[in-house]
Amino acid sequence: MTFEAKAKRKNALAVADALNKIEGVPVSEYARKLSRDWADGKITGAEMKAALLAAHKKVS
């Protein structure tokens, strides 16, 4: 992954975090970790989504 691609992902993550904070939406530490892993190119968006869905299914 290029430096520019990582920078775009980290920027998108910062915007999403700011919007969630403004709206008062709680974000779990697990979701934050997955987001950081995605921004760093360690996992794909599909892998992040699958992991979040699996985690939420365990809770419900």
mmCIF file as Biopython writes it, N, C-alpha, C and O atoms, coordinates in Angstrom:
data_model
#
loop_
_atom_site.group_PDB
_atom_site.id
_atom_site.type_symbol
_atom_site.label_atom_id
_atom_site.label_alt_id
_atom_site.label_comp_id
_atom_site.label_asym_id
_atom_site.label_entity_id
_atom_site.label_seq_id
_atom_site.pdbx_PDB_ins_code
_atom_site.Cartn_x
_atom_site.Cartn_y
_atom_site.Cartn_z
_atom_site.occupancy
_atom_site.B_iso_or_equiv
_atom_site.auth_seq_id
_atom_site.auth_asym_id
_atom_site.pdbx_PDB_model_num
ATOM 1   N N  . MET A ? 1  ? 0.845   -1.168  0.000  1.0 0.0 1  A 1 
ATOM 2   C CA . MET A ? 1  ? 0.000   0.000   0.000  1.0 0.0 1  A 1 
ATOM 3   C C  . MET A ? 1  ? 0.897   1.240   0.000  1.0 0.0 1  A 1 
ATOM 4   O O  . MET A ? 1  ? 1.904   1.301   0.705  1.0 0.0 1  A 1 
ATOM 5   N N  . THR A ? 2  ? 0.510   2.204   -0.793 1.0 0.0 2  A 1 
ATOM 6   C CA . THR A ? 2  ? 1.319   3.416   -0.899 1.0 0.0 2  A 1 
ATOM 7   C C  . THR A ? 2  ? 1.124   4.320   0.311  1.0 0.0 2  A 1 
ATOM 8   O O  . THR A ? 2  ? 0.141   4.212   1.044  1.0 0.0 2  A 1 
ATOM 9   N N  . PHE A ? 3  ? 2.075   5.199   0.494  1.0 0.0 3  A 1 
ATOM 10  C CA . PHE A ? 3  ? 1.987   6.184   1.563  1.0 0.0 3  A 1 
ATOM 11  C C  . PHE A ? 3  ? 0.728   7.035   1.404  1.0 0.0 3  A 1 
ATOM 12  O O  . PHE A ? 3  ? 0.050   7.340   2.385  1.0 0.0 3  A 1 
ATOM 13  N N  . GLU A ? 4  ? 0.419   7.417   0.161  1.0 0.0 4  A 1 
ATOM 14  C CA . GLU A ? 4  ? -0.755  8.249   -0.100 1.0 0.0 4  A 1 
ATOM 15  C C  . GLU A ? 4  ? -2.049  7.525   0.254  1.0 0.0 4  A 1 
ATOM 16  O O  . GLU A ? 4  ? -2.969  8.123   0.811  1.0 0.0 4  A 1 
ATOM 17  N N  . ALA A ? 5  ? -2.115  6.245   -0.069 1.0 0.0 5  A 1 
ATOM 18  C CA . ALA A ? 5  ? -3.314  5.455   0.242  1.0 0.0 5  A 1 
ATOM 19  C C  . ALA A ? 5  ? -3.502  5.351   1.753  1.0 0.0 5  A 1 
ATOM 20  O O  . ALA A ? 5  ? -4.618  5.486   2.255  1.0 0.0 5  A 1 
ATOM 21  N N  . LYS A ? 6  ? -2.407  5.111   2.475  1.0 0.0 6  A 1 
ATOM 22  C CA . LYS A ? 6  ? -2.497  5.043   3.935  1.0 0.0 6  A 1 
ATOM 23  C C  . LYS A ? 6  ? -2.915  6.390   4.508  1.0 0.0 6  A 1 
ATOM 24  O O  . LYS A ? 6  ? -3.717  6.447   5.440  1.0 0.0 6  A 1 
ATOM 25  N N  . ALA A ? 7  ? -2.383  7.463   3.961  1.0 0.0 7  A 1 
ATOM 26  C CA . ALA A ? 7  ? -2.735  8.801   4.442  1.0 0.0 7  A 1 
ATOM 27  C C  . ALA A ? 7  ? -4.218  9.077   4.221  1.0 0.0 7  A 1 
ATOM 28  O O  . ALA A ? 7  ? -4.873  9.660   5.085  1.0 0.0 7  A 1 
ATOM 29  N N  . LYS A ? 8  ? -4.754  8.664   3.071  1.0 0.0 8  A 1 
ATOM 30  C CA . LYS A ? 8  ? -6.182  8.855   2.802  1.0 0.0 8  A 1 
ATOM 31  C C  . LYS A ? 8  ? -7.037  8.061   3.783  1.0 0.0 8  A 1 
ATOM 32  O O  . LYS A ? 8  ? -8.047  8.555   4.286  1.0 0.0 8  A 1 
ATOM 33  N N  . ARG A ? 9  ? -6.623  6.828   4.048  1.0 0.0 9  A 1 
ATOM 34  C CA . ARG A ? 9  ? -7.372  6.000   4.989  1.0 0.0 9  A 1 
ATOM 35  C C  . ARG A ? 9  ? -7.329  6.589   6.396  1.0 0.0 9  A 1 
ATOM 36  O O  . ARG A ? 9  ? -8.342  6.610   7.095  1.0 0.0 9  A 1 
ATOM 37  N N  . LYS A ? 10 ? -6.165  7.064   6.808  1.0 0.0 10 A 1 
ATOM 38  C CA . LYS A ? 10 ? -6.049  7.650   8.147  1.0 0.0 10 A 1 
ATOM 39  C C  . LYS A ? 10 ? -6.868  8.931   8.242  1.0 0.0 10 A 1 
ATOM 40  O O  . LYS A ? 10 ? -7.436  9.225   9.294  1.0 0.0 10 A 1 
ATOM 41  N N  . ASN A ? 11 ? -6.933  9.689   7.165  1.0 0.0 11 A 1 
ATOM 42  C CA . ASN A ? 11 ? -7.762  10.884  7.144  1.0 0.0 11 A 1 
ATOM 43  C C  . ASN A ? 11 ? -9.242  10.503  7.243  1.0 0.0 11 A 1 
ATOM 44  O O  . ASN A ? 11 ? -9.997  11.126  7.991  1.0 0.0 11 A 1 
ATOM 45  N N  . ALA A ? 12 ? -9.648  9.499   6.503  1.0 0.0 12 A 1 
ATOM 46  C CA . ALA A ? 12 ? -11.042 9.030   6.557  1.0 0.0 12 A 1 
ATOM 47  C C  . ALA A ? 12 ? -11.380 8.557   7.967  1.0 0.0 12 A 1 
ATOM 48  O O  . ALA A ? 12 ? -12.479 8.809   8.462  1.0 0.0 12 A 1 
ATOM 49  N N  . LEU A ? 13 ? -10.457 7.885   8.602  1.0 0.0 13 A 1 
ATOM 50  C CA . LEU A ? 13 ? -10.662 7.401   9.967  1.0 0.0 13 A 1 
ATOM 51  C C  . LEU A ? 13 ? -10.807 8.568   10.939 1.0 0.0 13 A 1 
ATOM 52  O O  . LEU A ? 13 ? -11.652 8.533   11.833 1.0 0.0 13 A 1 
ATOM 53  N N  . ALA A ? 14 ? -9.989  9.594   10.766 1.0 0.0 14 A 1 
ATOM 54  C CA . ALA A ? 14 ? -10.069 10.774  11.639 1.0 0.0 14 A 1 
ATOM 55  C C  . ALA A ? 14 ? -11.416 11.474  11.471 1.0 0.0 14 A 1 
ATOM 56  O O  . ALA A ? 14 ? -12.005 11.922  12.456 1.0 0.0 14 A 1 
ATOM 57  N N  . VAL A ? 15 ? -11.905 11.573  10.251 1.0 0.0 15 A 1 
ATOM 58  C CA . VAL A ? 15 ? -13.210 12.201  9.993  1.0 0.0 15 A 1 
ATOM 59  C C  . VAL A ? 15 ? -14.320 11.369  10.635 1.0 0.0 15 A 1 
ATOM 60  O O  . VAL A ? 15 ? -15.207 11.914  11.293 1.0 0.0 15 A 1 
ATOM 61  N N  . ALA A ? 16 ? -14.268 10.059  10.445 1.0 0.0 16 A 1 
ATOM 62  C CA . ALA A ? 16 ? -15.290 9.184   11.033 1.0 0.0 16 A 1 
ATOM 63  C C  . ALA A ? 16 ? -15.281 9.275   12.557 1.0 0.0 16 A 1 
ATOM 64  O O  . ALA A ? 16 ? -16.339 9.326   13.182 1.0 0.0 16 A 1 
ATOM 65  N N  . ASP A ? 17 ? -14.109 9.295   13.145 1.0 0.0 17 A 1 
ATOM 66  C CA . ASP A ? 17 ? -14.012 9.418   14.607 1.0 0.0 17 A 1 
ATOM 67  C C  . ASP A ? 17 ? -14.598 10.750  15.087 1.0 0.0 17 A 1 
ATOM 68  O O  . ASP A ? 17 ? -15.299 10.802  16.097 1.0 0.0 17 A 1 
ATOM 69  N N  . ALA A ? 18 ? -14.304 11.812  14.357 1.0 0.0 18 A 1 
ATOM 70  C CA . ALA A ? 18 ? -14.821 13.129  14.728 1.0 0.0 18 A 1 
ATOM 71  C C  . ALA A ? 18 ? -16.350 13.168  14.621 1.0 0.0 18 A 1 
ATOM 72  O O  . ALA A ? 18 ? -17.023 13.700  15.503 1.0 0.0 18 A 1 
ATOM 73  N N  . LEU A ? 19 ? -16.885 12.610  13.551 1.0 0.0 19 A 1 
ATOM 74  C CA . LEU A ? 19 ? -18.343 12.591  13.383 1.0 0.0 19 A 1 
ATOM 75  C C  . LEU A ? 19 ? -19.015 11.764  14.473 1.0 0.0 19 A 1 
ATOM 76  O O  . LEU A ? 19 ? -20.042 12.168  15.020 1.0 0.0 19 A 1 
ATOM 77  N N  . ASN A ? 20 ? -18.438 10.611  14.786 1.0 0.0 20 A 1 
ATOM 78  C CA . ASN A ? 20 ? -19.009 9.785   15.853 1.0 0.0 20 A 1 
ATOM 79  C C  . ASN A ? 20 ? -18.983 10.521  17.187 1.0 0.0 20 A 1 
ATOM 80  O O  . ASN A ? 20 ? -19.933 10.437  17.966 1.0 0.0 20 A 1 
ATOM 81  N N  . LYS A ? 21 ? -17.900 11.239  17.446 1.0 0.0 21 A 1 
ATOM 82  C CA . LYS A ? 21 ? -17.795 11.990  18.694 1.0 0.0 21 A 1 
ATOM 83  C C  . LYS A ? 21 ? -18.835 13.104  18.746 1.0 0.0 21 A 1 
ATOM 84  O O  . LYS A ? 21 ? -19.481 13.304  19.774 1.0 0.0 21 A 1 
ATOM 85  N N  . ILE A ? 22 ? -18.999 13.825  17.646 1.0 0.0 22 A 1 
ATOM 86  C CA . ILE A ? 22 ? -19.986 14.903  17.589 1.0 0.0 22 A 1 
ATOM 87  C C  . ILE A ? 22 ? -21.391 14.362  17.819 1.0 0.0 22 A 1 
ATOM 88  O O  . ILE A ? 22 ? -22.189 14.968  18.535 1.0 0.0 22 A 1 
ATOM 89  N N  . GLU A ? 23 ? -21.688 13.220  17.209 1.0 0.0 23 A 1 
ATOM 90  C CA . GLU A ? 23 ? -23.015 12.623  17.312 1.0 0.0 23 A 1 
ATOM 91  C C  . GLU A ? 23 ? -23.213 11.842  18.610 1.0 0.0 23 A 1 
ATOM 92  O O  . GLU A ? 23 ? -24.331 11.430  18.922 1.0 0.0 23 A 1 
ATOM 93  N N  . GLY A ? 24 ? -22.149 11.641  19.356 1.0 0.0 24 A 1 
ATOM 94  C CA . GLY A ? 24 ? -22.264 10.903  20.608 1.0 0.0 24 A 1 
ATOM 95  C C  . GLY A ? 24 ? -22.392 9.403   20.412 1.0 0.0 24 A 1 
ATOM 96  O O  . GLY A ? 24 ? -22.948 8.708   21.263 1.0 0.0 24 A 1 
ATOM 97  N N  . VAL A ? 25 ? -21.883 8.904   19.300 1.0 0.0 25 A 1 
ATOM 98  C CA . VAL A ? 25 ? -21.968 7.475   19.002 1.0 0.0 25 A 1 
ATOM 99  C C  . VAL A ? 25 ? -20.804 6.755   19.679 1.0 0.0 25 A 1 
ATOM 100 O O  . VAL A ? 25 ? -19.644 7.067   19.413 1.0 0.0 25 A 1 
ATOM 101 N N  . PRO A ? 26 ? -21.102 5.804   20.545 1.0 0.0 26 A 1 
ATOM 102 C CA . PRO A ? 26 ? -20.016 5.065   21.190 1.0 0.0 26 A 1 
ATOM 103 C C  . PRO A ? 26 ? -19.355 4.101   20.200 1.0 0.0 26 A 1 
ATOM 104 O O  . PRO A ? 26 ? -20.042 3.408   19.450 1.0 0.0 26 A 1 
ATOM 105 N N  . VAL A ? 27 ? -18.041 4.060   20.203 1.0 0.0 27 A 1 
ATOM 106 C CA . VAL A ? 27 ? -17.284 3.158   19.335 1.0 0.0 27 A 1 
ATOM 107 C C  . VAL A ? 27 ? -16.398 2.312   20.234 1.0 0.0 27 A 1 
ATOM 108 O O  . VAL A ? 27 ? -15.618 2.836   21.029 1.0 0.0 27 A 1 
ATOM 109 N N  . SER A ? 28 ? -16.527 1.008   20.100 1.0 0.0 28 A 1 
ATOM 110 C CA . SER A ? 28 ? -15.767 0.102   20.958 1.0 0.0 28 A 1 
ATOM 111 C C  . SER A ? 28 ? -14.277 0.164   20.638 1.0 0.0 28 A 1 
ATOM 112 O O  . SER A ? 28 ? -13.873 0.568   19.547 1.0 0.0 28 A 1 
ATOM 113 N N  . GLU A ? 29 ? -13.487 -0.237  21.597 1.0 0.0 29 A 1 
ATOM 114 C CA . GLU A ? 29 ? -12.038 -0.287  21.384 1.0 0.0 29 A 1 
ATOM 115 C C  . GLU A ? 29 ? -11.703 -1.297  20.294 1.0 0.0 29 A 1 
ATOM 116 O O  . GLU A ? 29 ? -10.757 -1.106  19.530 1.0 0.0 29 A 1 
ATOM 117 N N  . TYR A ? 30 ? -12.487 -2.376  20.226 1.0 0.0 30 A 1 
ATOM 118 C CA . TYR A ? 30 ? -12.271 -3.385  19.181 1.0 0.0 30 A 1 
ATOM 119 C C  . TYR A ? 30 ? -12.489 -2.774  17.799 1.0 0.0 30 A 1 
ATOM 120 O O  . TYR A ? 30 ? -11.695 -3.005  16.887 1.0 0.0 30 A 1 
ATOM 121 N N  . ALA A ? 31 ? -13.550 -2.004  17.641 1.0 0.0 31 A 1 
ATOM 122 C CA . ALA A ? 31 ? -13.816 -1.354  16.361 1.0 0.0 31 A 1 
ATOM 123 C C  . ALA A ? 31 ? -12.718 -0.352  16.021 1.0 0.0 31 A 1 
ATOM 124 O O  . ALA A ? 31 ? -12.327 -0.225  14.860 1.0 0.0 31 A 1 
ATOM 125 N N  . ARG A ? 32 ? -12.226 0.351   17.018 1.0 0.0 32 A 1 
ATOM 126 C CA . ARG A ? 32 ? -11.119 1.295   16.783 1.0 0.0 32 A 1 
ATOM 127 C C  . ARG A ? 32 ? -9.866  0.558   16.330 1.0 0.0 32 A 1 
ATOM 128 O O  . ARG A ? 32 ? -9.162  1.015   15.430 1.0 0.0 32 A 1 
ATOM 129 N N  . LYS A ? 33 ? -9.585  -0.593  16.962 1.0 0.0 33 A 1 
ATOM 130 C CA . LYS A ? 33 ? -8.412  -1.378  16.573 1.0 0.0 33 A 1 
ATOM 131 C C  . LYS A ? 33 ? -8.549  -1.865  15.133 1.0 0.0 33 A 1 
ATOM 132 O O  . LYS A ? 33 ? -7.605  -1.777  14.348 1.0 0.0 33 A 1 
ATOM 133 N N  . LEU A ? 34 ? -9.717  -2.372  14.795 1.0 0.0 34 A 1 
ATOM 134 C CA . LEU A ? 34 ? -9.935  -2.832  13.424 1.0 0.0 34 A 1 
ATOM 135 C C  . LEU A ? 34 ? -9.770  -1.678  12.439 1.0 0.0 34 A 1 
ATOM 136 O O  . LEU A ? 34 ? -9.200  -1.852  11.362 1.0 0.0 34 A 1 
ATOM 137 N N  . SER A ? 35 ? -10.265 -0.513  12.806 1.0 0.0 35 A 1 
ATOM 138 C CA . SER A ? 35 ? -10.136 0.653   11.935 1.0 0.0 35 A 1 
ATOM 139 C C  . SER A ? 35 ? -8.672  1.030   11.737 1.0 0.0 35 A 1 
ATOM 140 O O  . SER A ? 35 ? -8.253  1.351   10.625 1.0 0.0 35 A 1 
ATOM 141 N N  . ARG A ? 36 ? -7.902  0.991   12.811 1.0 0.0 36 A 1 
ATOM 142 C CA . ARG A ? 36 ? -6.466  1.293   12.693 1.0 0.0 36 A 1 
ATOM 143 C C  . ARG A ? 36 ? -5.765  0.259   11.817 1.0 0.0 36 A 1 
ATOM 144 O O  . ARG A ? 36 ? -4.909  0.608   11.004 1.0 0.0 36 A 1 
ATOM 145 N N  . ASP A ? 37 ? -6.130  -1.016  11.983 1.0 0.0 37 A 1 
ATOM 146 C CA . ASP A ? 37 ? -5.536  -2.069  11.158 1.0 0.0 37 A 1 
ATOM 147 C C  . ASP A ? 37 ? -5.885  -1.862  9.684  1.0 0.0 37 A 1 
ATOM 148 O O  . ASP A ? 37 ? -5.042  -2.063  8.810  1.0 0.0 37 A 1 
ATOM 149 N N  . TRP A ? 38 ? -7.129  -1.460  9.412  1.0 0.0 38 A 1 
ATOM 150 C CA . TRP A ? 38 ? -7.538  -1.165  8.038  1.0 0.0 38 A 1 
ATOM 151 C C  . TRP A ? 38 ? -6.751  0.020   7.493  1.0 0.0 38 A 1 
ATOM 152 O O  . TRP A ? 38 ? -6.250  -0.033  6.369  1.0 0.0 38 A 1 
ATOM 153 N N  . ALA A ? 39 ? -6.637  1.086   8.276  1.0 0.0 39 A 1 
ATOM 154 C CA . ALA A ? 39 ? -5.918  2.282   7.835  1.0 0.0 39 A 1 
ATOM 155 C C  . ALA A ? 39 ? -4.454  1.971   7.551  1.0 0.0 39 A 1 
ATOM 156 O O  . ALA A ? 39 ? -3.854  2.574   6.661  1.0 0.0 39 A 1 
ATOM 157 N N  . ASP A ? 40 ? -3.875  1.035   8.299  1.0 0.0 40 A 1 
ATOM 158 C CA . ASP A ? 40 ? -2.480  0.658   8.092  1.0 0.0 40 A 1 
ATOM 159 C C  . ASP A ? 40 ? -2.299  -0.381  6.987  1.0 0.0 40 A 1 
ATOM 160 O O  . ASP A ? 40 ? -1.174  -0.759  6.660  1.0 0.0 40 A 1 
ATOM 161 N N  . GLY A ? 41 ? -3.417  -0.841  6.413  1.0 0.0 41 A 1 
ATOM 162 C CA . GLY A ? 41 ? -3.338  -1.822  5.334  1.0 0.0 41 A 1 
ATOM 163 C C  . GLY A ? 41 ? -3.129  -3.246  5.805  1.0 0.0 41 A 1 
ATOM 164 O O  . GLY A ? 41 ? -2.762  -4.116  5.015  1.0 0.0 41 A 1 
ATOM 165 N N  . LYS A ? 42 ? -3.361  -3.493  7.093  1.0 0.0 42 A 1 
ATOM 166 C CA . LYS A ? 42 ? -3.170  -4.841  7.638  1.0 0.0 42 A 1 
ATOM 167 C C  . LYS A ? 42 ? -4.354  -5.746  7.317  1.0 0.0 42 A 1 
ATOM 168 O O  . LYS A ? 42 ? -4.194  -6.961  7.202  1.0 0.0 42 A 1 
ATOM 169 N N  . ILE A ? 43 ? -5.541  -5.160  7.172  1.0 0.0 43 A 1 
ATOM 170 C CA . ILE A ? 43 ? -6.740  -5.918  6.816  1.0 0.0 43 A 1 
ATOM 171 C C  . ILE A ? 43 ? -7.500  -5.135  5.744  1.0 0.0 43 A 1 
ATOM 172 O O  . ILE A ? 43 ? -7.298  -3.932  5.573  1.0 0.0 43 A 1 
ATOM 173 N N  . THR A ? 44 ? -8.371  -5.836  5.031  1.0 0.0 44 A 1 
ATOM 174 C CA . THR A ? 44 ? -9.197  -5.189  4.013  1.0 0.0 44 A 1 
ATOM 175 C C  . THR A ? 44 ? -10.481 -4.658  4.645  1.0 0.0 44 A 1 
ATOM 176 O O  . THR A ? 44 ? -10.812 -4.992  5.782  1.0 0.0 44 A 1 
ATOM 177 N N  . GLY A ? 45 ? -11.180 -3.845  3.907  1.0 0.0 45 A 1 
ATOM 178 C CA . GLY A ? 45 ? -12.474 -3.358  4.375  1.0 0.0 45 A 1 
ATOM 179 C C  . GLY A ? 45 ? -13.445 -4.500  4.596  1.0 0.0 45 A 1 
ATOM 180 O O  . GLY A ? 45 ? -14.218 -4.486  5.554  1.0 0.0 45 A 1 
ATOM 181 N N  . ALA A ? 46 ? -13.411 -5.489  3.715  1.0 0.0 46 A 1 
ATOM 182 C CA . ALA A ? 46 ? -14.291 -6.649  3.853  1.0 0.0 46 A 1 
ATOM 183 C C  . ALA A ? 46 ? -13.958 -7.442  5.114  1.0 0.0 46 A 1 
ATOM 184 O O  . ALA A ? 46 ? -14.858 -7.928  5.799  1.0 0.0 46 A 1 
ATOM 185 N N  . GLU A ? 47 ? -12.675 -7.573  5.420  1.0 0.0 47 A 1 
ATOM 186 C CA . GLU A ? 47 ? -12.269 -8.288  6.634  1.0 0.0 47 A 1 
ATOM 187 C C  . GLU A ? 47 ? -12.710 -7.521  7.877  1.0 0.0 47 A 1 
ATOM 188 O O  . GLU A ? 47 ? -13.145 -8.120  8.860  1.0 0.0 47 A 1 
ATOM 189 N N  . MET A ? 48 ? -12.598 -6.212  7.830  1.0 0.0 48 A 1 
ATOM 190 C CA . MET A ? 48 ? -13.029 -5.394  8.963  1.0 0.0 48 A 1 
ATOM 191 C C  . MET A ? 48 ? -14.534 -5.547  9.177  1.0 0.0 48 A 1 
ATOM 192 O O  . MET A ? 48 ? -14.992 -5.723  10.306 1.0 0.0 48 A 1 
ATOM 193 N N  . LYS A ? 49 ? -15.292 -5.478  8.096  1.0 0.0 49 A 1 
ATOM 194 C CA . LYS A ? 49 ? -16.745 -5.612  8.190  1.0 0.0 49 A 1 
ATOM 195 C C  . LYS A ? 49 ? -17.129 -6.985  8.742  1.0 0.0 49 A 1 
ATOM 196 O O  . LYS A ? 49 ? -17.992 -7.087  9.613  1.0 0.0 49 A 1 
ATOM 197 N N  . ALA A ? 50 ? -16.494 -8.028  8.239  1.0 0.0 50 A 1 
ATOM 198 C CA . ALA A ? 50 ? -16.805 -9.385  8.702  1.0 0.0 50 A 1 
ATOM 199 C C  . ALA A ? 50 ? -16.488 -9.544  10.189 1.0 0.0 50 A 1 
ATOM 200 O O  . ALA A ? 50 ? -17.255 -10.166 10.924 1.0 0.0 50 A 1 
ATOM 201 N N  . ALA A ? 51 ? -15.372 -8.992  10.626 1.0 0.0 51 A 1 
ATOM 202 C CA . ALA A ? 51 ? -14.988 -9.094  12.036 1.0 0.0 51 A 1 
ATOM 203 C C  . ALA A ? 51 ? -15.977 -8.344  12.925 1.0 0.0 51 A 1 
ATOM 204 O O  . ALA A ? 51 ? -16.350 -8.831  13.992 1.0 0.0 51 A 1 
ATOM 205 N N  . LEU A ? 52 ? -16.399 -7.160  12.486 1.0 0.0 52 A 1 
ATOM 206 C CA . LEU A ? 52 ? -17.373 -6.384  13.269 1.0 0.0 52 A 1 
ATOM 207 C C  . LEU A ? 52 ? -18.717 -7.095  13.335 1.0 0.0 52 A 1 
ATOM 208 O O  . LEU A ? 52 ? -19.338 -7.158  14.396 1.0 0.0 52 A 1 
ATOM 209 N N  . LEU A ? 53 ? -19.169 -7.629  12.205 1.0 0.0 53 A 1 
ATOM 210 C CA . LEU A ? 53 ? -20.447 -8.351  12.201 1.0 0.0 53 A 1 
ATOM 211 C C  . LEU A ? 53 ? -20.385 -9.573  13.115 1.0 0.0 53 A 1 
ATOM 212 O O  . LEU A ? 53 ? -21.331 -9.843  13.855 1.0 0.0 53 A 1 
ATOM 213 N N  . ALA A ? 54 ? -19.285 -10.306 13.069 1.0 0.0 54 A 1 
ATOM 214 C CA . ALA A ? 54 ? -19.134 -11.480 13.933 1.0 0.0 54 A 1 
ATOM 215 C C  . ALA A ? 54 ? -19.146 -11.074 15.398 1.0 0.0 54 A 1 
ATOM 216 O O  . ALA A ? 54 ? -19.766 -11.743 16.224 1.0 0.0 54 A 1 
ATOM 217 N N  . ALA A ? 55 ? -18.470 -9.991  15.721 1.0 0.0 55 A 1 
ATOM 218 C CA . ALA A ? 55 ? -18.431 -9.520  17.116 1.0 0.0 55 A 1 
ATOM 219 C C  . ALA A ? 55 ? -19.820 -9.099  17.592 1.0 0.0 55 A 1 
ATOM 220 O O  . ALA A ? 55 ? -20.208 -9.377  18.727 1.0 0.0 55 A 1 
ATOM 221 N N  . HIS A ? 56 ? -20.557 -8.434  16.721 1.0 0.0 56 A 1 
ATOM 222 C CA . HIS A ? 56 ? -21.895 -7.982  17.103 1.0 0.0 56 A 1 
ATOM 223 C C  . HIS A ? 56 ? -22.876 -9.145  17.220 1.0 0.0 56 A 1 
ATOM 224 O O  . HIS A ? 56 ? -23.796 -9.105  18.037 1.0 0.0 56 A 1 
ATOM 225 N N  . LYS A ? 57 ? -22.683 -10.173 16.408 1.0 0.0 57 A 1 
ATOM 226 C CA . LYS A ? 57 ? -23.558 -11.343 16.504 1.0 0.0 57 A 1 
ATOM 227 C C  . LYS A ? 57 ? -23.344 -12.072 17.823 1.0 0.0 57 A 1 
ATOM 228 O O  . LYS A ? 57 ? -24.285 -12.628 18.390 1.0 0.0 57 A 1 
ATOM 229 N N  . LYS A ? 58 ? -22.104 -12.069 18.312 1.0 0.0 58 A 1 
ATOM 230 C CA . LYS A ? 58 ? -21.804 -12.706 19.603 1.0 0.0 58 A 1 
ATOM 231 C C  . LYS A ? 58 ? -22.523 -11.978 20.742 1.0 0.0 58 A 1 
ATOM 232 O O  . LYS A ? 58 ? -22.978 -12.598 21.703 1.0 0.0 58 A 1 
ATOM 233 N N  . VAL A ? 59 ? -22.616 -10.660 20.617 1.0 0.0 59 A 1 
ATOM 234 C CA . VAL A ? 59 ? -23.228 -9.846  21.673 1.0 0.0 59 A 1 
ATOM 235 C C  . VAL A ? 59 ? -24.735 -10.043 21.707 1.0 0.0 59 A 1 
ATOM 236 O O  . VAL A ? 59 ? -25.343 -10.075 22.777 1.0 0.0 59 A 1 
ATOM 237 N N  . SER A ? 60 ? -25.327 -10.175 20.533 1.0 0.0 60 A 1 
ATOM 238 C CA . SER A ? 60 ? -26.804 -10.259 20.496 1.0 0.0 60 A 1 
ATOM 239 C C  . SER A ? 60 ? -27.328 -11.640 20.763 1.0 0.0 60 A 1 
ATOM 240 O O  . SER A ? 60 ? -28.541 -11.851 20.762 1.0 0.0 60 A 1 
#
